[in-house]
Amino acid sequence: MSKTPTIVLVHGAFADAASWAPVTRALLDEGYEVAVPPVFNRSLIGDSAYIKAFVEQIDGPVILAGHSYGGAVITVAGAAENVVGLVYVSGYALDEGESLGALQGGFPDSDLAGNLVYSPYPIDGSDPGTDVSVKSEAFPDIFAAGVPKDVSRVLAVSQRPLSAVAFGEAAPVAAWKTKPAWGIVSSADHTINPDVERFGYERAKARKVLELDAPHLVMMTHPQEVAKFITDAIAELS
């Protein structure tokens, strides 16, 4: 590759771009070009289209790293021609025609399932939508385990909900069928059943899978390991 890929970090549900901050800092300090766009968490199709358009405006190759729901997003957005690799971080590696709900439905529920809040939100000219978020009191132990309590309490009240629509939408494409993939499993994950992560990565024929004794927000608790995994993927591409 004549040019080092730009690293685009894609956050997941119940979080925002700041969840990648420790990894972003580590990558910037090493001299990599990094972008961390917002994901609006309104629908898998819409979110993926936005990230794909964002990526296509970058001059040169791109490697996508997606956390959690962001893994589903990069599965679809990764079809962009300049995407050269996919890195899943405690993420969903969907198959073509598969939804989040369908993938999760094949495995026992995580602790997250019983700690969700459903709230209506208005949509112009149609029935209200439904936002899904994590109970604030459960957030520190389930979603943000391993993060200092003073930080996790702030994250709990500033989470970005995911529209319920996103759970049922099928991925129109699975970019890992034509692009190399890598995956990190958080073996102490209480948000996604780690077996969901393992299954997706194995099906995607990931070149390397790293198991970390880490919680769901592995980018915040193990930023150096995550950053190195991404840069090792780039080195392998080179």
C-alpha positions as CSV (number, residue, x, y, z in Angstrom):
1,M,0.0,0.0,0.0
2,S,1.5,3.3,-1.0
3,K,-0.2,5.2,1.8
4,T,-0.9,4.3,5.4
5,P,-4.6,3.9,5.9
6,T,-6.6,6.5,7.8
7,I,-8.1,4.9,10.9
8,V,-11.8,5.6,11.3
9,L,-13.1,4.7,14.7
10,V,-16.9,4.0,14.9
11,H,-18.6,4.1,18.3
12,G,-21.6,2.0,19.3
13,A,-24.9,2.4,21.0
14,F,-25.3,4.1,24.4
15,A,-22.0,5.9,23.8
16,D,-20.4,8.5,21.6
17,A,-17.1,9.3,19.9
18,A,-15.6,10.1,23.3
19,S,-15.7,6.4,24.2
20,W,-12.8,6.1,21.8
21,A,-10.8,9.0,23.3
22,P,-8.0,6.9,25.0
23,V,-7.4,4.9,21.8
24,T,-7.7,8.1,19.7
25,R,-4.9,9.8,21.7
26,A,-2.7,6.7,21.5
27,L,-3.0,6.5,17.7
28,L,-2.5,10.2,17.2
29,D,0.6,10.1,19.4
30,E,2.0,7.4,17.1
31,G,1.4,9.7,14.1
32,Y,-1.6,8.0,12.5
33,E,-4.4,9.9,10.7
34,V,-7.5,9.3,12.8
35,A,-11.2,10.3,12.4
36,V,-14.0,9.6,14.9
37,P,-17.3,10.5,13.3
38,P,-20.6,10.5,15.1
39,V,-23.0,7.6,14.7
40,F,-26.6,8.8,15.1
41,N,-28.0,5.5,16.3
42,R,-31.2,5.9,14.4
43,S,-31.1,2.9,12.1
44,L,-28.6,0.4,10.9
45,I,-29.2,1.4,7.3
46,G,-29.1,5.1,7.9
47,D,-26.1,5.0,10.2
48,S,-24.1,2.8,7.8
49,A,-24.9,5.0,4.9
50,Y,-23.6,8.0,6.8
51,I,-20.4,6.3,7.8
52,K,-19.9,5.0,4.2
53,A,-20.3,8.5,2.8
54,F,-17.9,9.9,5.5
55,V,-15.3,7.3,4.5
56,E,-15.7,7.9,0.8
57,Q,-14.7,11.5,1.3
58,I,-11.3,10.5,2.7
59,D,-8.4,10.6,0.3
60,G,-6.8,7.2,0.3
61,P,-7.3,3.9,2.1
62,V,-9.3,3.5,5.3
63,I,-9.3,0.9,8.0
64,L,-12.6,0.8,10.0
65,A,-12.7,-0.1,13.6
66,G,-16.2,-0.6,15.1
67,H,-17.2,-1.1,18.8
68,S,-20.3,-2.9,19.7
69,Y,-23.2,-1.7,17.5
70,G,-20.4,0.1,15.6
71,G,-19.3,-3.4,14.4
72,A,-22.7,-3.8,12.7
73,V,-22.3,-0.4,11.1
74,I,-18.8,-1.1,9.7
75,T,-20.0,-4.4,8.4
76,V,-22.3,-2.5,6.0
77,A,-20.3,0.8,5.6
78,G,-17.1,-1.3,4.9
79,A,-18.4,-1.9,1.4
80,A,-16.9,1.5,0.5
81,E,-14.2,1.0,-2.1
82,N,-11.4,2.7,-0.2
83,V,-12.0,0.5,2.9
84,V,-9.1,-2.0,3.1
85,G,-9.9,-3.7,6.5
86,L,-12.3,-4.1,9.3
87,V,-11.5,-4.3,13.0
88,Y,-14.2,-5.5,15.3
89,V,-13.9,-4.4,19.0
90,S,-16.4,-6.2,21.2
91,G,-18.6,-5.9,18.2
92,Y,-21.3,-7.5,16.0
93,A,-20.1,-9.0,12.8
94,L,-23.4,-9.5,11.0
95,D,-23.9,-11.6,7.9
96,E,-25.7,-10.4,4.8
97,G,-29.4,-10.5,5.5
98,E,-29.0,-10.8,9.2
99,S,-30.2,-8.3,11.9
100,L,-28.8,-7.6,15.4
101,G,-31.8,-9.3,16.9
102,A,-31.4,-12.4,14.8
103,L,-27.7,-12.7,15.7
104,Q,-28.2,-12.1,19.4
105,G,-31.3,-14.5,19.4
106,G,-29.0,-17.5,18.8
107,F,-27.3,-17.1,22.1
108,P,-28.2,-16.6,25.8
109,D,-29.0,-13.0,26.8
110,S,-26.3,-10.9,28.4
111,D,-27.0,-9.0,31.6
112,L,-28.0,-6.0,29.5
113,A,-31.2,-7.5,28.3
114,G,-33.0,-7.1,31.6
115,N,-31.7,-3.5,32.2
116,L,-33.0,-1.6,29.2
117,V,-35.4,1.4,29.1
118,Y,-37.8,2.0,26.2
119,S,-38.8,5.6,25.5
120,P,-40.9,7.0,22.7
121,Y,-39.6,9.9,20.5
122,P,-41.5,11.8,17.9
123,I,-41.2,11.2,14.1
124,D,-42.7,13.8,11.7
125,G,-45.7,12.4,10.0
126,S,-45.7,8.9,11.4
127,D,-46.0,6.9,14.6
128,P,-43.5,7.6,17.4
129,G,-40.2,5.8,17.4
130,T,-38.7,4.0,20.4
131,D,-35.4,4.8,21.9
132,V,-33.6,2.1,23.8
133,S,-31.1,3.0,26.6
134,V,-29.5,1.4,29.6
135,K,-30.9,2.0,33.1
136,S,-28.7,4.6,34.7
137,E,-28.3,2.6,37.9
138,A,-27.2,-0.5,36.0
139,F,-25.0,1.3,33.5
140,P,-21.8,1.4,35.6
141,D,-21.8,-2.3,36.3
142,I,-23.1,-3.6,33.0
143,F,-22.0,-1.3,30.2
144,A,-19.1,0.6,31.9
145,A,-17.7,-2.1,34.2
146,G,-14.0,-1.5,34.8
147,V,-14.3,2.3,34.2
148,P,-13.8,4.5,37.3
149,K,-17.2,5.1,39.0
150,D,-17.0,8.8,38.8
151,V,-16.6,8.5,35.0
152,S,-19.2,5.7,34.6
153,R,-21.8,7.8,36.4
154,V,-21.3,10.6,33.9
155,L,-21.4,8.2,31.0
156,A,-24.7,6.8,32.3
157,V,-26.5,10.1,32.2
158,S,-25.0,11.2,28.9
159,Q,-25.5,8.0,26.9
160,R,-26.7,8.1,23.3
161,P,-29.7,5.8,22.9
162,L,-30.3,3.4,20.0
163,S,-33.5,3.4,18.1
164,A,-35.4,0.1,18.4
165,V,-35.6,0.1,14.5
166,A,-31.9,-0.8,14.4
167,F,-32.4,-4.1,16.1
168,G,-34.6,-5.5,13.4
169,E,-33.0,-4.2,10.2
170,A,-31.1,-6.7,8.1
171,A,-27.6,-5.9,6.9
172,P,-27.8,-5.5,3.1
173,V,-24.1,-6.4,2.7
174,A,-21.4,-8.0,4.8
175,A,-18.1,-6.3,3.9
176,W,-16.0,-9.0,5.6
177,K,-16.9,-11.3,2.7
178,T,-14.5,-9.2,0.5
179,K,-12.4,-7.3,3.1
180,P,-10.0,-8.8,5.7
181,A,-11.2,-8.6,9.3
182,W,-9.8,-8.8,12.8
183,G,-11.6,-9.0,16.1
184,I,-11.2,-8.4,19.8
185,V,-13.3,-10.4,22.2
186,S,-14.1,-8.9,25.6
187,S,-14.4,-12.1,27.7
188,A,-15.8,-10.2,30.7
189,D,-18.4,-8.5,28.6
190,H,-21.8,-8.0,30.3
191,T,-23.4,-6.1,27.4
192,I,-22.8,-8.5,24.5
193,N,-22.5,-12.2,25.2
194,P,-18.8,-12.9,24.3
195,D,-19.9,-15.9,22.3
196,V,-21.8,-13.6,20.0
197,E,-18.5,-11.9,19.3
198,R,-16.5,-15.1,18.9
199,F,-19.1,-16.6,16.5
200,G,-19.2,-13.5,14.3
201,Y,-15.4,-13.3,14.1
202,E,-15.1,-17.0,13.3
203,R,-17.8,-16.7,10.6
204,A,-16.0,-13.7,9.1
205,K,-12.8,-15.7,9.0
206,A,-11.0,-13.0,11.0
207,R,-7.2,-13.1,10.4
208,K,-6.6,-12.7,14.1
209,V,-8.8,-12.8,17.2
210,L,-7.5,-11.3,20.5
211,E,-9.2,-12.4,23.7
212,L,-8.9,-9.9,26.5
213,D,-10.1,-10.3,30.1
214,A,-11.9,-7.0,29.7
215,P,-15.4,-5.5,30.0
216,H,-17.5,-4.1,27.2
217,L,-15.8,-0.7,27.0
218,V,-12.4,-2.3,26.3
219,M,-11.3,0.8,24.4
220,M,-11.4,2.7,27.7
221,T,-10.0,0.0,30.0
222,H,-7.3,-1.4,27.7
223,P,-6.6,1.4,25.2
224,Q,-3.0,0.5,24.5
225,E,-3.9,-3.1,23.6
226,V,-6.7,-2.0,21.4
227,A,-4.6,0.6,19.6
228,K,-1.8,-1.9,19.1
229,F,-4.3,-4.4,17.7
230,I,-5.4,-1.8,15.1
231,T,-1.9,-0.8,14.1
232,D,-0.8,-4.5,13.9
233,A,-3.7,-5.0,11.4
234,I,-2.4,-2.1,9.4
235,A,1.1,-3.5,9.5
236,E,-0.3,-6.8,8.2
237,L,-1.9,-5.1,5.3
238,S,1.3,-3.3,4.5
